[in-house]
């Protein structure tokens, strides 16, 4: 029986990765998570078939700022794959406390790489971000090996971790794949994120802030991808991805305003909104990020086609699981 370690497996994307493995493979899963601001065991125990398949999952509490010790390594047992999803990912917090992001994202990645160096897994996937490339001018879609230009400490810490992965693949021949993923949405997301927050505010008749350019007429844009599509890409890359390569995981480009409009339309509620100058309100954020998804499309995985239908289902899911957005402080 094959086994995968999923770091950050109690987080938003990590819990979907656990679900994806349980539903689509016969692998066993080891979840490494420290259960902090983003990790929540509720995400795992609420998986649709947890009672049937939860016995295939072993949860181990661990903070990756510390090297994995012999006791933890023994508890993990033999491992075939590592999906390294654990990270601090909140841009605003990285601006106020950059060192914590260096510790979590750079040091934490180095510690799991050292573990990988010891066990020599069949495949190691590092879960990276589009933000390492910085802002994308209109018409520009960054390819996997384009230069970095981090706009904030979060992005810089992820770029540093990514370079460590490249170095470990080059130096120690660990079979590492790097991904860059754009804005991920889905069920059980942290309520501070744009989609659940917008759902909550539209339902409550509150104002939605739309980050825009300095003229406050053009909203920012992102390429959105459902977390289940991301997990499908992770499985494909584990099976067919080439070690030492990078792959962009890309969905459909939607502006922040279009996203808010669509949410209000699905909820059948009016959209009350205000355009806000992006950089004056949130320094370190960029108006547009964009990646080129050709590489995965050439492998037969086009994630853009399913974005809108997935988004509709997610909005409807939150309407039936209001407890996931009631934590928001509505101002």
Buried (B, 14 or more C-beta within 10 A) or exposed (E): EBBBBBBBBBBBBBBBBBBBBBEEBEBBBBBBBBEEEBBBBEBBEBBEEBEEBBEBBBBBEBBBEEEBEEEBEEEBEEBBBBBBBBBBBBBBBBBEBBEBBBBBBBBBBBBBBEBBBEBEBEBBBBBBBBBBBBBBEEEEBBBBEBEBBBBBBBBBBBBBBBBBBBBBBEEEEBBBBBBBBBBBBBBBBBBBBBBBBBBBBBBEEBBBBBBBBEEBEBBBBBBBBBBBBBBBBBBBBBEEBEEBBBBBBBBBBBBBBEBBBBBBEBBEBEBBBEBBEBBEEBEBBBBBBBBBBEBBBEBEBBBBEBBBEBBBBBBEBBEEEEEBBEEBEEE
